[in-house]
Amino acid sequence: MSEAATLAEMLSAEIWPLIAPRLRGKPPEVQSAVLADLTAKWVLAHYVPGNPAEQAEFRRQLLQDHIELIRDLVEIADRERMQ
């Protein structure tokens, strides 16, 4: 596992217990909206000053990579759950 992946796993393990209780029991559309809002704030923090076209492309790629990572993590978690 890479250093970045190890750090991400550690941070996720710290953050999840703080937000899981607040999301638990809420409708899926509310949970989704909360996570989408947090993701939007994360994307907005990435900008390319003075170059709107490059910024738009960077953010598009950032979101594409993020969705791919989510799909990979769901697949891994499903496999682990089946064992």
C-alpha positions in Angstrom: 0.0 0.0 0.0 1.4 3.4 -0.9 2.1 6.1 1.7 -0.8 8.2 0.3 -3.2 5.2 0.6 -2.1 4.5 4.1 -2.7 8.1 5.1 -6.1 8.2 3.4 -7.1 5.0 5.2 -6.0 6.4 8.5 -7.8 9.7 8.0 -11.0 8.0 6.8 -10.9 5.8 9.9 -10.7 8.9 12.1 -13.4 10.9 10.2 -16.0 8.2 9.6 -16.9 7.7 13.3 -17.6 11.5 13.5 -20.0 11.6 10.5 -21.6 8.2 10.5 -23.8 8.8 13.5 -25.1 12.1 11.9 -26.0 10.3 8.6 -27.4 7.1 10.2 -31.1 6.7 9.8 -31.4 9.6 7.4 -33.0 8.9 4.0 -30.5 8.0 1.2 -31.2 11.2 -0.7 -30.2 13.2 2.4 -27.0 11.2 2.9 -26.2 11.6 -0.8 -26.8 15.4 -0.6 -24.5 15.8 2.4 -21.7 13.8 0.7 -22.3 15.7 -2.5 -22.1 19.0 -0.7 -18.8 18.0 1.0 -17.4 16.8 -2.4 -18.4 20.0 -4.1 -16.5 22.0 -1.4 -13.5 19.8 -1.9 -13.6 20.3 -5.7 -14.0 24.1 -5.3 -10.8 24.2 -3.2 -8.9 23.1 -6.4 -8.5 26.0 -8.7 -6.2 27.2 -11.4 -5.8 31.0 -11.1 -6.3 33.0 -14.3 -7.1 30.0 -16.4 -10.8 29.0 -16.3 -10.5 26.4 -19.1 -7.6 24.6 -17.4 -9.4 24.8 -14.1 -12.6 23.3 -15.6 -10.6 20.4 -17.1 -8.7 19.9 -13.9 -11.9 19.7 -11.9 -13.5 17.4 -14.5 -10.6 15.0 -14.2 -10.6 15.3 -10.4 -14.2 14.2 -10.3 -13.7 11.5 -12.9 -10.8 10.0 -10.8 -12.8 10.4 -7.6 -15.8 8.5 -9.0 -13.5 5.7 -10.3 -11.9 5.5 -6.9 -15.3 5.2 -5.2 -16.3 2.4 -7.6 -13.0 0.6 -6.8 -13.4 0.9 -3.1 -17.0 -0.3 -3.2 -15.9 -3.4 -5.2 -13.1 -4.1 -2.7 -15.5 -3.7 0.3 -18.0 -6.0 -1.3 -15.4 -8.7 -1.9 -14.2 -8.4 1.7 -17.7 -8.6 3.0 -18.3 -11.8 1.1 -15.3 -13.6 2.6 
